[in-house]
Each structure stands twice: as structure tokens, then as C-alpha cells.
Amino acid sequence: MSVVQILPRTGEPVLPVSSVEPVVGAAPSATNNKPIAEMPAAEPAYERYSLDRMFHARLARYTGGLSPTALMLAWLDWSSHLAWAPQRRMEIANNVIRDSSRLLEAAAHVTTAGLEPWSVIRPEKRDRRFKEPQWEAAPFNLLAQAFLLGERWWHDATTGVRGVSRANEAIVEFSMRQMLDMLAPSNFAATNPEVLEKAFQSGGENFVFGWQNWYGDFMRMLLAAKPVGSDQFVVGQTVAASPGKVVYRNALIELIQYYPTSAKVRPEPILIVPAWIMKYYILDLSPQNSLVKFLTDQGFTVFAISWRNPDARDRNVAFDDYRKLGVMAALDAIGRILPGQKVHSLGYCLGGTLLSIAAAAMARDGDDRLGTITLLAAQTDFTEAGELTLFINESQVAFLEDMMWQRGYLDTAQMASAFALLRSNDLIWSRLLHDYLMGDAAPPSDLMAWNADATRLPYRMHSEYLRKLFLDNDLAEGRYLVEGRDISLSDIHVQMFVVGTITDHVAPWRSVHKLHYQVDADLTFLLTSGGHNAGVVAPPDEPGHSYQVMTKAADSPYVGPDEWLKLAPHVEGSWWPEWTRWLVARSGALCDPPRIGYGDLSGLPDAPGDYVHT
């Protein structure tokens, strides 16, 4: 232990213990919409290394928000270990020589009758780039096989090198995959048989339409305009259209109470806590796929939180402010409207993580207002949070903090770019093919319009989220503090219904499954088809949905994800009816609908409220 006391240099100011102070207090009135930034919040007295931060913020504009240092260190880790692994290099070289010989042999016999396509390598089932029959004809089949072999060679080369850290290996493999995806023969008109066939049939008209699509998208990007066709989906008219009333408002949320659509309702209300990364109405899209409408039709009283979109004034809003001014303030408001009733709580994505934190703190403090907890694609352990963790290490978090520091928030463009990279084949290159090379613009949809209606994230909140949850994993490891005291998910004894989606790139279902050994509660786990959004928005009338479901009692032995996958029965159809049956079994008898709001609501708007338009 050091016995030397390090004193500040002469003239150097002593830094405060914390650079930011929490927002103080929720708005006491239902009509108080005073900006959070106007509440008492101390700005840091002195920012160290402001020149460095400014430099990093400007550099981020050219790197898409990625830390060049993090990438450089990952590649250095991999390349240096590979350089000192002669046998591994020899193995890679032998694989290249063997596969190249097989490809050359297939090329030599390309005109031989009876030669089957994909004789050397076949694309995976999930790879949709080469699924059309035109890719089975020469020479395009050989081009596709050569590309797939290259992908396999680089995957073998960037993985399995002894001594490389798992995180750096994942970064190298991911970045190499992104470069290879860009060079796929399906992305170029001259090497894509589908594009050439379309050009021959249309006399090149597809390129004219493709140019028009590209130019329109480019101009909309310059003008920061919404995607084409978004005007068909107007918030409050065609989307987020379920009738209701804002019954409470503070500096961060509007609480919406939806009007009943049945003569009788269950006495326990449902509170929806959405993520604030996007607008709340993912669960109230068009009437035919609105979960809110489905629930009110089933006889439930539904409340939903609509978050205010923060700006530069809200840079000091903390993660815990979302708990206090969000979940807890909403529960207080519901308690005034429906006194004494338990609440069925639902959290989606980051809103589910927040709800878990709030539930653990409530259990610690003896607050028993939650009747059940439902989590949709929500993580509480971030050690295996999918490829999103590639962007989360000390170097990357520091770079993001510097980027946010200048503006006071994380802009929507950085988030959209990160999520697009996770599914570049589906979200970037497939669009290049269909919209620009084939000239077939995808028809607009309510989900696409919602996805374009993005939000910002406050500087302090996002920094705390990345560091405490992603980087340090404090919540899963029992170090997370709420109001200065530890919380533990094991204190949660309320019955839970947890939904994971099979192809989720944001919250992988195996990561969501970890709740089985984190909470001490009866837990029903459901794994549904689809991804992070399309898997959750699964109306019963929409075909193609399926799920597996199984319940674990609090005192039952733990079942791992792979074993769970074998044991859980398959069911065709939407998971929504399965969940509502679970809710009904834990609700009271039907009764008259409750009143709308509490006290004077004259200053509050009808649903979807004002905050959704910010």
C-alpha cells in the first residue's frame, strides 16, 4: 500500500468527486412539463482534457463512432499471435491450397453434363444472397463459391488463434466479415445474374429506377427527411392510434391510459415500460398489429409510458432518473387512479432492463405493488449480449463519451449505423441490391416508419448504461446501486413471463434466458420466431409465427438454454394469446372499467400525447 500522499500541482484545481449531479425530484404536478435541464443539476466545475475530447468528437464523424484505437489494438493482438503460430499458419495455408484445388477442378469441368452446383461449398440456409436459381448457372455459381470459400478462409484465419483475447478475436472476425460482405458478387451488377436478367428483360430500366431511388435517398439524407412513404404513417392517426388520454406528465414521461374496448375489464392494470432508444409506439403500431389494442380487446386496462426525446439541455440526466421519473412515477400515478390494485408490468428491451432494476429495488424496500413482471427481449446480464458488445470496451466507451460530450447526447445517426452493421446483409447490402440495382424500392411499412422515428440518448445516462451494465455488468454481479444501496435480482419473487426472440441481434435469447438463475421466482420463458422487433410484434392474424414455452418453478432445478431448446414444446401461432392466458390466470374477476385519470386533466392532451412528437 502506498504511503505517499499525492497532492495536486500548484495551480491545478481539485476535481470534484463526481462530475455530474443527479436530477433532483420528479414533477409534483400532473401537468408539469418543465424541461429536466431546468431542474437543479450541477455542471462540472472543470472538464479535464477538453481538447482531447473535442479531437475525438471530430474524429468520430469520420469513423462512424468507432474507436480507431480499439480496432488497431484488436488487429495487433490477432496478427502478433498469428505471427508466432507457424503451425496455425501452415494449417490455414493447407486449407487454402486444398479448397483452391477443388474450385479449379470444378471450373475445369464447368461444362460437364451432370455437374451439380455448389459442388465445393454451399451457402448456409440463412444466407439469402445466393438463394435464387440464377446463382446455380455458370459462371455465377463459381463466383459465388469462390466468395464463400474466401469467407470461410478468413473466418478460419481470424478465429481459433491461441492467445488472442475473446473480445479482440470477435472484433477482428466481425470487421473482416463486414469488409467481405461489401465485396460479395451479389452487390455488383456485372456479377449478379439476377440484376443482369432484370436488365435484359427491362431494357436497362431497372438502372434508371435504381438511380432515382438512390438520388431520392441521398437528398433525404442531406435534408434529414423521413424515408419515402413515411407520410402514410402519421403518429396519432394511422400509427399510435389507440384512443386514450395522457393522465400524468412530468419532465421525462407522459403516462397514457387507454380507453377500454370491452364492457368489463380485469381489475389489475398493465403498465408498459418501453425502451427510450426509440419511440414508445412499437407496441401500438397500426390497429391490426397493435399489442395495446389487443390487450384492451382482451379486457385489460392498459397504461403506457411515452418518453420525452432529450436534447443538449438534458446532458446530465442520469440512468436512475429514468427509474424515478419513469417507472416509479408511473406506478404512483396508477395508484391514484386504481388504489390498492396490483400492477401487471411489462418492459421491452432497455425498458425491461430498467423494470428489472426497479423491481429489485422495490423488493428490497418492501414495495409490493407489482403483481407480475413481463420482459420482452430484455437483458439483465450483458456478458453475452451478442455482437453489440463488440462496440463496448474501455477504449470504445471513452470514445463514445467524448463524442457525446460535445453535443450532450448520442445522436440517432450513430445508433442507426451501429444497429445496421449488426445486420449489414439484411439492412445495407440487400437494400443496395433491391432498391438500386434491381430498381425495386421496398414498399413502406409501419415498422419501417417507426424505425425511422428515432430518439436521442442523454450523455450521462448513456455513459452510465454502457459502463455499469455493459462494461462492468454490475446488475448481474450484485454491485448495482439504487439510492446508494445494493440491489439484487434474486430479491424478485414476483411471477415472471420472459420472452426471447430466436434471431435477436440486440438481446440474444440465450442472454435473456439467464434470468432463470438470477431471480427467485416462478418464471415462464417463451422463445418466439423472428427478431428483436418483428418477433415481438406478432399479431394472431399474421401467419408464420411459432414459439416454444416452458415454466420453471422457483424451487425447480436450473435448465440450460440448449437443454431448454430440446424440452420446450413447439406451438404454431402468435405468442400474444399465450401471454394473455397467463395474465388472466393471475388476474381477478371481471369488473367495471376504472375512471380515466385522476383530478383535473384539462391541461393534458389525448393519446398519443405531445412527447411522442418531440
N, C-alpha and C positions, 0 to 999 in steps of 0.2 A: 504494500500500500504506500502510495506517495505521501511524503511528509512535507512536500513543497507546496506552499500556497501560491497559486498563480493569480497575480493581480493584473488589472487592466493597465495597458500602457498609458503614459501620460497623454491626456487629451482624448483618449478613446472612451466613448460613452459606454456605460454599463448597460448591457442589453436586458430587457425585461424577461421574466421567466417565460411568459407566453406572448407571442407576437400579436395575437388577436384575442379579443374578449368575446364571450358568447352574447348572443342577442338576449335581452332581458325581457321576459314576460310575454304572454300571449295577449292579444287584444281582448279586453274585457267585454266589449260590446259586440253584438251580432252584426252590426253594420259598420264596424271599424275596419277600414281598408287602408290604413296608414302604411306606407312602404316600410319594409323591415329596416332599411338603411337609416330611417329617421328615428328608430329606437336607439337607446343608448348602446353604443358599441365602440370601444376604444380602438382607434387606429394605432398601429405600431409606431412607437416613437422614433425608431431608427431602423431602416432596412439595410442590412449588410449586402455587399456585393451587388448593388443595383445595376452597375454597368454590365456585370456578367449576366444578370437576369435579362437585361434588355437585349444583349447579344444573342442569347439563347432563344428569346422570343422571336427575334427576326429570323434566326436560322430555321426555326420550326416552320416558317412559311414555305420553305423550300424542301423540307424533309417530310412534309405531311404529318408533323407532330412526333415523328420517330427520332429517338436519340441516336445520332451517329456514333457516339461513344459506345453505347450498348451493342450496336451491331458490330462495330470494329472488334470489341473485346470477345464477342461470341465467335466471330470468324477466326480470330487469333487463337482462341482456345482450341477450336477444332483443327485448324491447319497445323498448329505446332504439335499436337498429339498425333495427328496422322503422319506428319513428317518423321516421327520417331517410332513408327509402327510399320516396319518393312514387310512383315508377313501379311498384314492387313492390306497394304497397298498392292502386294502381289496377288492377293485373292481378288481384289477389285479388278485388277488388270486381266486376270484369267477369265472373270465373268464377262468383261467387255469383249475379249477375243472370242470366247465361245458363242456369245449371243450374236456378235457381228458375223461370224461364220454361218450361223443358221439363217440370218437375214439375207446374206449374199446368196446362199443356196436357194432360198425361196425366191429371190429376184431372178436367178438364173432359170428357174422353172416357172416363171410367172405366167407363161402362155401354155403351160402343160395342162391338158384336159384333166379335170377331176381334182386339181389342186384346191384345197379348201382355204377360204380366207382365214385370217388370224391363225396361221399355222405356227407362228413363232411366239406371239404374245397376244392375249385377248384383253380388251378393256374391262374394267370392273363394272359390275351391274349399275353402280351409282354414277358412273361416268357417262354423261349424256352427250358428250361431244361427238362421238362416233357411232351413235345408235342407229342412224338411218342406213337403209340398204345400199345407198350410193357409195358408202365407205368400203364396201366389200369388193368393189371393182378395182382392177389395176389401172394406174399406178398408185391410186389414192390409198389403197389398203396397205401397200408397202410404206408409204409416207407415214401413215398413222402408226404402224407397228414400229418403225424406226423411232418415232417420237416417244412412244410408250416405253421402248427399251431405254431411251435416254433418261426418261423419268425414273425408271427402275434403277439404272446405274447410279444416278445422283442420290436417290434415296438410300441405296446401299452404302454409298460413299460417305454420306453425311450422318448416318446413324450407326451405332454399334462400335464406335471408336473408343477404346478403353481410356479412361482418364478424363474424358470431356464431361463437364457437368451436364446434368439433365436439362437444365434451363437453356444453356448455351447450345446444346445439341438441337433442341426444339426450335430455337431462333434460326440457326443455320439451315435446318431442313425446311422450315417454313419459308424463309426468304428465297431459297433456291427454288422451291416449288412455285412461288409467285413469279419468278423470272421465267421458268419453263412454261407456266400456264400462258404467259404472254406470247410465247413463241410457238404455241400449238398450231398445226396446219389448219385447224378449223377457223382460225382467226384471220386468214388471208384469202382473198378472193381467188387467186391463182391456184391455191392448193386445196380448196374446199369444193368437192363435187356438187354439193347442194347449191352453192352460190352460182357455180358455172351452169348448172342445169336451169336454175331460175333465170339467169341472164339470157340463155339461149331461148327459153320459152317466151320471155317478155321483151326480147329485143333490147336488153340492157336497161329496161325501165326501172328495174329494182335499184340500180345505182342512182338514178335520178331521185327516186323516192327516199333512198338512203341518205343522199346528200341533203335533202330537205329536212329529214329527221335530225341529222347531225347539226345542221345550221340552227334549227329551232331550239335544240337543247343547248347549244353553245350560247345563243343570245339570252336564253332564260337564265343560264348560269351567270352571265355577266350582269344581268339586271336583277339577280336574286329573286327571280319569279318562280312561281309554283309550276310543277310539271304540267304538260298539256293534258287537258281533260279534267284537271282538278276542280274546275268550276262546276262540274256536275255534282260534286260532293261538298255541300255547303253546311258548315257546322251549325247545328240547331234546326236545320231543315231536312236534309237527306241523311246526314250522319249526326250522331249525338242528338237524336231527335226524340228520345223517350220523354214524355211530358213529366215535368217535375218542378220543384221550386228550390232555390237556394235558401236554406233555413239558417245558415250561420256563415259568417265571414270573419277572417282575421287577416293579418298581414301576409300569410302564406297560403291559406286554403279558402276555398268555398266548399261548403258541405251541401250537397244536393240530396233532397228527399224526393223520391219518385212517387207519382200518384198511383194508387192501386188500380189494377185492371181486373180484379175479381171481387165478388161481393163479400167474401170472407178472407181473412189473412191469418197467417201464423203469428203468434204473439211476439216471437223473438225476431228482431230486425237483423238485416245483413248489412255490414259495413264493408265497403270495397276500398282497399288501400292500393291504388295503382302506383306504378313507378313514375318518378318525375323526370326521367330521361326523355319521355315522350308525353304527349297529351293523354289525359285520362280516358278518352272515349274509345280506346281499343276494345273495351268491353261493352260499348254501346255504339257500334258502327251502324250499318243500315238496319232497318227493322227486322229483316229476315235473318240476320246473324248477330243480333244484339243479345248478349247474356243478360243485361239488365231487363230487357223486355221479357225474356224467357223466364226470369225469376219472378217478376211481378205477375206474369200469367199463371205461374205455379202457386200463387198465393203468398208471396213473401213481400214484406216491406223492405225496400232497398234504399240505402244511403250510399253515396259515393263521394270521395274526396276529389276535388279538382284543384291541382296545384297551380300557383301563380308562377309564370315564367320569369325567372330572376334576370336582372341586368347588372351593370357595373356597380350600382349602388349597394348591391347585396353581396359584395365580395366576402364579408365577414360572417355570413350565415353559416352556422355550424350544422353538422350532421344531426346532433341532438335536437336542434331547433325543429327539424322535420318530425321528430318524435313528439316533442312537446306541443308545437303548434299544429301538428298534423293529427297523428293517431289519438293522442290524449285529449286534445281539444275537441275532436270529433266525437269521442266517447262521452265527454262531458255534455256536449250539445244533445246527443241522442238520449242521454239520461234525463235531460229536462223534458224531452218530448215523450219518452216512454220510460217513466221512472220505475225502477225495480226490475226491469227486464234484462235477461242475459242477452248478449250480442253475438251473433254468428259473424266472425271476422274473416275477411278474405284479403290476402296480399298477393300481388302479382309482381314477379321479377324483383327489382330492388325494393318495391313496396312490401314484398313478402319478407325480405331480409329485415326491413325496418319493423314490420309487425312482429317478427320473432324476437327482436331486441325489446320492443315494448312489452310483449307478453312475458318475457323472462323477468323484466324489471317489475311488472305488475305482480307476478307470482312471488317475487322476493319481498315485496311490500304488502302482501296480503290483499291485493286488489283483485276481486273475483268477478269482474263484470263480463269477462269473455266466456261465452258458452261453448263455442267450438272455434277452432282455427283451421282455415284452409289456405294452403300455399300453392301458388301456381308458378312453376318454373322458377323457384326461388332458392338461392343457396345460402347456407349458413357456415359452410366450410369451404374455403377457397383454395385449398392445396391442389385440387384437380379441377379447376374451373375452365378447362378447355383451352383453346388456342388464344383466348383473350388474355391469359396470363403471360403470353409472350411479350405483351406490351407493359408488363408490370414487374419491374425490378428497380433497385435503388437508383440507377442511372436514369431509367426511363421516367420514373415518378418525379425525380428532381427536374428533369427536362420539361415535363408537363406542368409542374408547378411554376416554373419560370415563364412558360407560355401563357398560363392563366393569370399570373401575377400582373402582367401589363394591362390586360383587359378587365380583370376582376371576375372572369367566368371562363368556362370552357365553351367554345363556340360549337354550333351544331355541325359545322363542316368537318371538324376533327373527329367527332363521334361517328358521323356517317361514313367517313373514309375508313375508320378502324373496323366497323362492322362489315363494310363492303369487302375489305381484304380477307376477312374470315371466310367469306363465300364468294371469292372472286370469279369462279367459273359460272356461278348462278347469277350473280349480281352485276358483274362487269363484262366478262367476255361473251356470255350468252346474249347479252343485250347488244353488244357490238355486232354480233352475227345477225340477229333477227332485225334489229332496227336500222342498222347502217349498211350491211352487206346484202341482206335479203330484202330490205325496204319495207318490212312488215312491222310497223310500230305496235307494241303491245297495247291492247285496249285498257283504258283506265279502270281502276277498281277502287273501292272504298279503302281497302287495306293499303294500297299504294298512296292514296291521298293522305291517309293518317300518317304513314311513314314519312311523308314529306313535311308534315306539320310538326317539326322538331322543336325542342326546347334547349335552353342553356343550363349549365350547372355552375353554381357559385364556387368561387375559388377555394374557400376554406372547407366547405362541405365535401367537395370532390377530393381534395387533398387528404382529409381525414378518412374518407371512404377507401381510397387507394391504400393508404398506409395502415390503418387499423384493421381493415377487413382483408384486403387482397395481400398486401405485403407481409404483415405481421400475423394475420389470421387470429387476431385477439379474441373474436367471438367464440370460435370453436375451441380455443385453448384456455378459456376461462380468465382472460385478462381484460375483457372489455368492461369499461366503467360507465355507469349511468349515474349521474349526480354524485360522482366521487366514490361510488361503491361498486364492487364487482357484481356482475350478474352471471348466471349460468343457465344454459338451455335445459339442463337436467331438472331445473325447478318447475318446468312446464308440465303440468299433469292434465291439462285440458285435452279432450279428444281432438285428433287432428286428421285432416284429409289432405294429402300431399300429391300433387300432380307433376309428373315429369313428361317431357316430350322426347321421342326416340331420336330425332335428328337435330336436337338443340345444340347450336354452336355457342350460345351465350351462357346457358346454365345446363351443362351436360347432365343427363338424367342420373348417371352414377354418382355425380357430385350431390345432386338433390337427394338421392337415396340415403346419404349419410345421416340424415335426421333420425333414421331408425335407431342408431346407438347414441344419439345426442340428447334426446328428450325421454322423459319418463312418463309416457302416455300411450294410450291406445292409438295406433297410427294405421290409417288406411292409405296405402300407397297405390297410385294409379299411373300407369305408363301408357300414354296415348300416341298414336301415329302423328306424324307431322313435326314441325319445327317450333321454335320459340313463340311465334305469333300464330301461324296457321294451325298448329296443334291445339292451342288454347281456344281459338275462335272456331268452334266445331259445332255448329247448329245441327239439331237432329235431322232436319230435312236434307242436309247436304250429304251426298254419298261419298264413300271412300274412307270413312273414319273407322278406326278399330282401337281397342285398348286391352290391357291386362290390368287386373286389380287383385289385391290380396291385403288382408288385415292382420296386423301383428298386435297382440295384446301387450300391455306394458310389461308384464312379467314373463313373456314368451322369449325363447332363445332368439338371438340375432340370426338373420338370414342374409347372406351377402348378395350383392347385385346379380352376379352370374347365376347363382342358385335360384334367386327370386325369379329370374327370367324363365327358368325351366319350370318352376312350380306354379306360377300365377296363370290362371285360366285366361284364354283369349275370348274376347267378346267383340262382335261386329257392331258398328254403330258409334254414335257420339257418346262421349263421357258425361255430358251435361245431365241426362236423366239419372245416371248412376249417382252423381253427386247430390242431386235434389232428393232422391230417395233416402240417401244418407242423412241429409239435413232434416227431412220430415220425421225420420225416426228419432231425432234428437230435439224436436220442437213440440210445443204444446198444441192443444186443440184449437181449431179454427175459431176466430172471433171477429168482431167488427174492426175495420181499419182504424188506425190511430189518426189523430189530428195531424195536420201538416204544419210543422214548425212550432215555435214557442214564442209567445209575446208578439211584439209589433214587427211585421215582416215587410212593411211598406217600402223600406229603402233597399230591399233585396230583389234581384231580378229572378225571372223564371229560368228553368234549366234551358241550356247548359251553363248559364251564368256568364259573368264577364271575364273571369280569369282565363278561360279557355281561348279567348281571342287575343291574349297578350303575347 
